[in-house]
Amino acid sequence: MATTPQPMGGGLTEGWTLKQIGKEIPLTDSARDVLEMAQRFAAQVGATTVEPVHVLCGIVFQPRNSARRALEAMGADMAQLESLRAAGSGAAPSSWKAMPIGTTTRYMLNHAHREAEQLGHYRVDPLHMLLALLYKDSTPTAEILEKAGVTFYALRQYLTTPGSVSKSLRNRPLPALDGAARVSPAFAIPAGAMIIGGAGLWSGAAPGLTLPLSILLVVGGWVTSLCIHEFGHAFIAYLGGDRSVASAGYLSLNPLKYTHPVLSIALPIVFLLIGGIGLPGGAVYLNERAIRNDRWRSFASAAGPLGNLLFAVLIGWPFLVFRGAPPFGDFHFWAALAFLVFLQVTAVVLNLIPIPPFDGFGIIAPWLSIELRILASRLGMLPMLLLFFLLWQGGPISAVFWNAVYSLTNLVNVPEYLVYLGQHQFLP
């Protein structure tokens, strides 16, 4: 339920701006249009604040809004309602947008919000406003509407008829990101390391530092992609209804917020050192019960690998544009960058394998039976370790995996010999 924000002050009149109202009460575009029309009408008649009667005028004179259609469908005396504007037929002053919304109107909008919630609607529409205008504590508008032949119970009955309200009202709106998403200063550490390593290799000015510069570029780029990967999970989960990811700091791109002692540090380093496999090792904990439906849960899982893919395209576009042979920069830079792109592709392919605890399993998990999900939870990291053993030993599973990886790197024209040289440049 909406809470009442502090009114704006600074003058003889107190009230709320439409922007303040919109932050507290989710309004449809049509509801905003009605309130803007009410501001115009209030300015025309010289009122100090927008009152409920002005909102009623906004409903009556705003074309094609749902409340106006409801009044017509119920046989209301529209001529009587339209006569309300006679006293304010002049032009509204240019300052009408600054017209504050009065306390009485604010409480009416609270009632409208309550009506919307009781009907299972996520946003306030002019229909909900019309219901609130019929409340007994909104006496002037209730009397006007009743004289025009409209009653609270008749409007309630109208709302139960099929097609009377838009289906979109039952769809939860996406949350505003104001103040939720930000970039932590800590993100500059891996991103800066990647840039410094890349600049050093690009110039070719210090050939004796090829190894440390390659480590800066590859490891810095890998940690940067880890942040993007986990931010992708958290971002989609937040849009899907999980507000806990914001308070946990997952929308900050801060690598320290994604740290897990095994998944974030030990396993990824082992994978890099013994095989050159990019394993995004962060950890974000999502409240799946808060996410609105199974499609959003699947999308939240898919967003991580999608982040790796976008990062691979972002850093690997020169290979695509110049067909694998960029004509500028030092050779060692392109070798290290090719290896970094390769790591991103391995991360995408690996994470899309539908076994726990990879994201590929997270994509399909919402659609599986509860028994299978419980079994997967009990298995823990065992399927991943078994897969890694099979990749290490070679054989058909290993062949399929690496064929998929090299097929994707070939799509962006990353030469295999550059990947090989970059790997040995990083792991001499």
ABEGO torsion letter per residue (X at the ends): XBBBBBBBBGBABBBBBAAAAAAABBBBAAAAAAAAAAAAAAAAAGBABBBAAAAAAAAAABBGBAAAAAAAAAGBBAAAAAAAAAAAABBBBAAAAABBBBAAAAAAAAAAAAAAAAAGBABBBAAAAAAAAABAABAAAAAAAAAAGBBAAAAAAAAABBGABBAAAABBBBBBABGABBBBAAAAAAAAAAAAAAAAAAAGABAAAAAAAAAAAAAAAAAAAAAAAAAAAAAAAAAAGBAAAAAAGAAAGBAAAABBAAAAAAAAAAAAAAAGBBBBABBBBBBAAABABAAAAAAAAAAAAAAAAAAAAAAAAAAAAAGGBBABEBAAAAAAAAAAAAAAAAAAAAAABBBOABAAAAAAAAABBAAAAAAAAAAEAAAAAAAAAAAAAEEAAAAAAAAAAAAAAAAAGBBAAAAAAAAAAABX
